Amino acid sequence: MINLIDLDRNQTISLLLQAGTPSAISTIRMAEAFKNNQDLAANILFSTTILSIITISIFSIFIQ
């Protein structure tokens, strides 16, 4: 897939690492602003942060 969009090695690494990062904290701020599902937004941010530890590790293995 990466070869289809003609990225060099540094761009590919950047793209893969960004794909493995957690969701933005802005989701919590928006939930607070609209007073809607703040706990859900916080849980999602926590979960994606924990999962990013795993996904970034896996991506770094495949990049090498």
Rosetta blueprint (number, residue, H / E / L):
1 M L
2 I H
3 N H
4 L H
5 I H
6 D L
7 L L
8 D L
9 R H
10 N H
11 Q H
12 T H
13 I H
14 S H
15 L H
16 L H
17 L H
18 Q H
19 A H
20 G L
21 T L
22 P L
23 S L
24 A L
25 I L
26 S H
27 T H
28 I H
29 R H
30 M H
31 A H
32 E H
33 A H
34 F L
35 K L
36 N L
37 N L
38 Q H
39 D H
40 L H
41 A H
42 A H
43 N H
44 I H
45 L H
46 F H
47 S H
48 T H
49 T H
50 I H
51 L H
52 S H
53 I H
54 I H
55 T H
56 I H
57 S H
58 I H
59 F H
60 S H
61 I H
62 F H
63 I H
64 Q L
